[in-house]
Amino acid sequence: MFKLHQKFREWKDAPQMDTGSPRPAIRVFEETLTLAYRTQTRKFAVIKFRDVHQHTFGYPNNEALAGHPVYSKELSFYAFNEVVRSPYLKELDRRNAVNFPHQSSSFTELKHWLVPFHDETLEIVGGEPEVLGTVDASSALEAIAYYDYEA
């Protein structure tokens, strides 16, 4: 399906997540995805992705991640990984060409992100992430609500 030994670039601006129980949650509003997860300091980090065209959140967990189509040993667990020269972005371009054969697509201008947590993985096709901050909260959803100005 996709090339083996995929290359990844780790985004280092994100606060380090708790590897045991990061308890992530997401909120999607139009083309914006907001993510919160528990950090090693027990606060919740809140990250925003804009220009999101597609996302998945759930399976695989960290034990089954090796079965993901773009997995390679270079992937950093519990980190934000950009899939370099993602074959999936090229596949989305190909799919889009069915309806718009004479129009260039912007999928290859987007980024493909893979964020493996302990019990789930977040995968995003979209723009650059932005750290909104960290906050003391009882849950990831409460942390998102703290920074949520778009509702």
N, C-alpha and C positions, 0 to 999 in steps of 0.2 A: 504494500500500500504506500508507505512513505519510506524514504531513505533511512537506513540504519545509521547509527553513530551521529545523530543530530548534534549540532552545536548550540550551546546556550550562552547567553550573556546575563549575569546576575545583576539585578538592580539593587544597589546597596543602600539606598536612602531610606528604605523601610525599616522601622523598628523591628528588632529580632523577635520572632514569635515564640511563644511557649511551645516547646516541642511535645510536651505530654498532653496538654489539653488546651489548644488555642481557642476553642469554641467560636469559630467564625460565623458570621452572618453577612448577608448582602441585602441591599435595597437597590432596585432598578427603577429609574424614572426617565422615560424617553431614552436618550442615548447616553445616559450617565449611570454608572454602576458605583455604588459606595459599599465598601467592604470594611468590616471591623473584626478584629481578632485580639485575643489576649496576648500580651507580650511577656517577656521573661520578668519584667518588673511588676506583673499582675495588673497593670493598667491595660486599657484597650486602645490599640492604634486604629486610626480611621484613615483609610486610603480611598481616593476617588479616581476613577477612570472615566474619561470623557470620550466621545465619539465611538461608543461601543456599538458594534454591528452584530456581534454574536457573543454569547457566553454560555457556559455550562458550569454547574456547581453540584457536586456530589461525587459519585463513584468515578474513578477508582480511589481507594484509600492508599496509604503509604505502602501497604503490603502487596498490593496488586498493580502498583504504578508501572512496573516493568512491562506490563501488557499494553500500555498506551502506545499508539502508533508512532509518536515522535520521541519516545523514551530513549535515552542513552545514559551511560554511566556518568556523563558530564553534568547531568541534571542535579541541581542542588535541592535537597529536600528542605522543607520549612523555609523557603525563600521564594523571591519573585524572579522567575526565569523568563527572559525573552528568547523565543525560538528564532535563532538567526537563520535568515533565508528560508523561512518556513515554507515547506511544500504545501501546507494547508491553505495559505494565502493564495498561492498559485491555483490551487484547486477551486477556491471560491471565485477567483477571476474567470476560470474556465466555465463554471456553472452560470455565472452572470452573463457570459457572452451568448448564451442560448437565447435570452430575451433581448439583449442589446448588442448585436454582433458588430456594429460599427462605432460603438462607444467604448472608449477606454475606461476601465474600472479603477477604482481607487483602493481596492483590497490590498494590492501589493505595497501601497503607501502606508498601510496600517501596521500595527505590531501584533504579534501572536504571543500571548503570555500564558505561562503555565505556573500555577502557584499550588504546590502540594502541601496540604496540611496533614494532620495525623489521620483523620477519619474521612477526609474528602479532598477533592482537588477542584480548584477554580481555574477555568480556562477562558481566556478572553481574546477576542479579536477587536482591537480598538486602539486608542491613543496611549500617550504616556500616562503613567500613574502619578499622583500627587499626594504627598502626606499632608493631611489636614491637621493632625496632631494626635496626642494621646490624652486620655481622660480616665478618671476613676469612674467606673460604672458597674452595675450589677450584671450587665449582659452586653453582648455585642450590639443588639438592637437598640439598647438604651444609649450606647456610645454613638451610634449612627444618628439617632434622634438629636443628640446634643449638637452635632455639626450640620444637621440637615436644614438648609435654608431654602430648599426648592419645593417643599411640599405645599 
